[in-house]
Amino acid sequence: ARTVPFHGSRQAGITTPAQDSLVFAALDVTTRRAGDLADVLQRWSAAAATMTTGVPVGGPGGLGGAADEPPQDTGEAHELPAANLTVTLGYGPSLFDERFGLADRRPAALEELPALPGEQLDPTKTGGDLCLQACADDPQVAFHAVRNLVRIGRGTVRVRWMQLGFGRTSTTAAAQPTPRNLMGFKDGTANLRAEDTADLDQHVWVGGEGAPAADQDWMRGGTYLVARRIRMLIEAWDRASLGEQERVIGRAKETGAPLSGTREFDALDLAATVHGKPAIDVAAHVRLAAPETNGGVKMLRRGYSYTDGLDLATGQLDAGLFFIVFGNDPHRQFVPVQRRLGSQDALTEYLKHTGSGIFACPPGTGEGGAWGEGLLS
Ligand code: HEM
């Protein structure tokens, strides 16, 4: 019960119904030996496959062992349910530099993101050779997974930055109710869903039906992850009137209905007017982000709310959205949409992008298979 299989043709944690908690880690590889990296990825897959069934690293006896050695598993998830744990791996563009001889295996889409409007990136929350996205319905289970993988990788990889998320801000399955983000609005209403298989093939999976052809065989069936740590200027938002908040988003706060309709799942009517003015403002977030106004671009959003407590420099809350989005061509999906949002979206006044990363998430591995296959071996 409440387990998500680790093995499969796709990695788990992408179209899996979004769990409640996130632990996201970006890591750098500290060795120049590709074989050591392949070894860690193999050990990570075995550990992740074990942990996702609710069993400790090293098997049922992983907490015990020799009295003069550290136990194989750190122990804090013992006797907790698996809580739908998923662990998703991604490769950053920097992994394909000269160190591991992978330069000609880098897919064209895995390019560093360009500078974008509305960002003030903190280098200590940006980039990474690898990423691990652990999601679970129990924060301790998600933390345990990343902690144990980091421990297994010691001497070969080190954490570059990390983000904890609570409260999913997206819906990725039809049966899930729409959650709310820290601005108090329903988030995920118009998202892609696991059930939208034709759209996922076209917009999310690399080499899928209707998608551009894969330029690297090892990425076929994978996808790209873009992460953005988006701080909300909560104090300013909380002083904005209800009318202003709804104009900025383009939806009603209580119901989540577009301002051109009455129910949450009513389609946006971008031509609708009220007293001669557009019902959905020209600068509203949903208008500027919608596929209809972006040449049909669709993305799978899978973000989490975050807070890192108080920003001591300003005395304001450091909180917002850890935005995660999946797509098969981020430079034609996320980048142009964000460029537009960053310069025209009324929401931008209340946001600051402070962290960023782009990663190639390879396809899933079969039973007995391991991460790194196809790329490193
Ligand atoms: C829709 C909030 C950042 C893309 C929405 C909705 C809300 C929202 C409340 C309406 C409900 C829904 O359909 O999910 C936010 C907040 C953000 C943020 C608070 C930052 C803190 C972004 C970014 C992108 C994005 C960075 C992409 C670059 C979208 C898209 C939609 C959407 C594609 C669906 C539009 C539609 O088809 O109706 N967002 N968003 N959002 N957002 Fe955002």
Residues whose N, C-alpha, C, O or C-beta is under 5 A from the ligand:
A	BS01	HEM	N181 M183 F185 K186 D187 G188 T189 A190 N191 I230 I249 V286 A289 A290 P291 L321 F334 V337 Q338
